[in-house]
Amino acid sequence: MHRRQGNLAVVIGLFACLTVGTSSVNALVFKRDTATDAESETTAPRARIVSPSNGATVSRTFTVEFGLKGMNVAPAGIEYENSGHFHLLIDSSELPPPNQPMSDDYLHFDDGQIAAQIELPPGRHTLQLIMGDHNHVPHDPLVMSERISIRVR
């Protein structure tokens, strides 16, 4: 994970994962969210913020949990079919430009993390996830979460 947003302190938490081998590389690929294979094939992939919930009040240091349906999570730099890694947009009203790697304006979870402990100053903030491919380029079509609002006390 790169620290890419001002003075944010980011501590990473990893959860259950699955090792997947290919003929040329062994990549760490995380299990998808609770979508069944049938659901994954019939619905577009989507990311979601599992926690905190929209409108939640949180302490200055809190955990953001990421969810994903319809595709897998893999570390940056590992090209694996139907996969990507999370980027967290904090207080950003604009989405990253298409067809180019995401900038340092977003938190990059390069190791395929599915949760992070972050610290924000008191006040209202927005959070949104967007998936990037192995080169940090947003997927086309975009795979992202709804933007949520939180209050930090």
Helices and strands as residue ranges (DSSP letters): E 10-12, E 18-21, E 26-29, H 37-42, E 46-51, E 57-58, E 61-69, E 72-73, E 83-90, E 107-108, E 115-119, E 123-132, E 148-152
